[in-house]
Amino acid sequence: MMSTSVSPERPLSALQKRILLSALAAKNGRRTPMAGHKTRVVSRALDRLITRGLVIGTGVKTAKKWYITGVRLTPAGRRAARALAGQQQRLPLAAS
């Protein structure tokens, strides 16, 4: 797993926004396709999200590079994804 501190001063790229929204949608049970993106571009965007501390990457490390097999949103990543989606967070209230 790879993660570092959050760097909020730099804006997110369009691809990074899409990855965050896709991860949030997948967590909520919806799927959004990411067809058409090259593996290298997506891997680079994921590496940058990991560096910013918005996602935690899991994968296999070889002598030369990491092969990311999965990502998981951090709490900061969830907040960023909700802000991008414009969704208000639901309060965990018990149903009466």
C-alpha contacts under 8 A as a table, 3 or more apart, distances in Angstrom:
res1	aa1	res2	aa2	distance
1	M	56	I	6.35
1	M	57	G	5.33
1	M	58	T	4.75
1	M	59	G	7.07
2	M	50	I	6.65
2	M	56	I	5.88
2	M	57	G	5.50
2	M	58	T	7.05
3	S	50	I	5.50
3	S	51	T	6.14
3	S	52	R	7.81
3	S	53	G	5.56
3	S	55	V	7.38
3	S	56	I	5.69
3	S	57	G	7.35
4	T	50	I	7.01
4	T	51	T	5.50
4	T	52	R	6.48
4	T	53	G	5.23
5	S	51	T	7.19
5	S	52	R	6.11
5	S	53	G	5.31
6	V	51	T	7.53
6	V	52	R	4.56
6	V	53	G	4.72
6	V	54	L	7.03
6	V	76	A	7.95
7	S	10	R	6.78
7	S	52	R	5.29
7	S	53	G	7.60
8	P	11	P	7.32
8	P	52	R	7.68
12	L	16	Q	5.88
12	L	17	K	6.25
13	S	16	Q	5.15
13	S	17	K	6.22
14	A	17	K	5.09
14	A	18	R	6.21
15	L	18	R	5.02
15	L	19	I	6.20
15	L	42	V	7.71
15	L	45	A	6.89
16	Q	19	I	5.07
16	Q	20	L	6.25
16	Q	45	A	5.91
16	Q	46	L	7.36
16	Q	49	L	6.97
17	K	20	L	5.20
17	K	21	L	6.17
17	K	81	A	7.40
17	K	84	L	7.23
18	R	21	L	5.08
18	R	22	S	5.96
19	I	22	S	5.03
19	I	23	A	6.08
19	I	46	L	7.95
20	L	23	A	5.16
20	L	24	L	6.22
20	L	73	L	7.84
20	L	77	G	7.09
20	L	78	R	7.86
20	L	80	A	7.72
20	L	81	A	5.38
21	L	24	L	5.07
21	L	25	A	6.05
21	L	81	A	5.52
21	L	82	R	7.94
21	L	84	L	7.40
21	L	85	A	6.89
22	S	25	A	4.98
22	S	26	A	6.03
22	S	31	R	6.94
22	S	32	T	5.82
23	A	26	A	5.08
23	A	27	K	6.20
23	A	72	R	7.61
23	A	73	L	7.18
24	L	27	K	5.08
24	L	28	N	6.33
24	L	73	L	7.87
24	L	78	R	7.05
24	L	81	A	6.60
24	L	82	R	7.93
25	A	28	N	5.04
25	A	29	G	6.27
25	A	30	R	4.95
25	A	31	R	6.02
25	A	32	T	7.13
26	A	29	G	5.06
26	A	30	R	5.08
26	A	31	R	5.29
26	A	32	T	7.65
27	K	30	R	7.41
34	M	37	H	6.61
37	H	41	V	6.90
37	H	42	V	6.68
38	K	41	V	5.46
38	K	42	V	6.40
39	T	42	V	5.27
39	T	43	S	5.99
40	R	43	S	5.09
40	R	44	R	6.15
41	V	44	R	5.20
41	V	45	A	6.25
42	V	45	A	5.08
42	V	46	L	6.12
43	S	46	L	5.07
43	S	47	D	6.12
43	S	68	I	7.60
44	R	47	D	5.04
44	R	48	R	6.32
45	A	48	R	5.16
45	A	49	L	6.29
46	L	49	L	5.03
46	L	50	I	6.13
47	D	50	I	5.08
47	D	51	T	6.19
48	R	51	T	4.92
48	R	52	R	6.23
49	L	52	R	5.08
49	L	53	G	6.31
49	L	54	L	5.48
49	L	55	V	5.94
50	I	53	G	5.10
50	I	54	L	5.99
50	I	55	V	5.08
50	I	56	I	5.82
50	I	57	G	6.50
51	T	54	L	7.77
52	R	55	V	7.92
53	G	56	I	7.13
53	G	74	T	7.13
53	G	76	A	7.34
53	G	77	G	7.38
54	L	73	L	6.18
54	L	74	T	5.48
54	L	75	P	7.57
54	L	76	A	5.61
54	L	77	G	3.98
54	L	78	R	7.71
54	L	80	A	7.87
55	V	71	V	6.19
55	V	72	R	5.40
55	V	73	L	4.39
55	V	74	T	5.22
55	V	77	G	6.03
56	I	71	V	5.48
56	I	72	R	5.15
56	I	73	L	6.27
56	I	74	T	6.55
57	G	68	I	6.29
57	G	69	T	7.59
57	G	70	G	5.90
57	G	71	V	4.48
57	G	72	R	6.57
58	T	68	I	5.75
58	T	69	T	5.82
58	T	70	G	5.20
58	T	71	V	6.08
59	G	66	W	6.70
59	G	67	Y	5.42
59	G	68	I	4.31
59	G	69	T	4.61
59	G	70	G	6.52
60	V	66	W	5.79
60	V	67	Y	5.15
60	V	68	I	6.60
60	V	69	T	7.36
61	K	64	K	7.76
61	K	65	K	5.95
61	K	66	W	4.39
61	K	67	Y	6.15
62	T	65	K	5.49
62	T	66	W	6.25
62	T	67	Y	7.74
68	I	71	V	7.62
73	L	76	A	7.75
73	L	77	G	5.24
73	L	78	R	5.98
74	T	77	G	4.92
74	T	78	R	6.24
75	P	78	R	5.07
75	P	79	R	6.31
76	A	79	R	5.13
76	A	80	A	6.21
77	G	80	A	5.02
77	G	81	A	6.04
78	R	81	A	5.06
78	R	82	R	6.09
79	R	82	R	5.18
79	R	83	A	6.14
80	A	83	A	5.10
80	A	84	L	6.18
81	A	84	L	5.02
81	A	85	A	6.08
82	R	85	A	5.00
82	R	86	G	5.90
82	R	87	Q	5.38
82	R	88	Q	7.13
82	R	89	Q	7.45
83	A	86	G	5.09
83	A	87	Q	6.66
84	L	87	Q	7.94
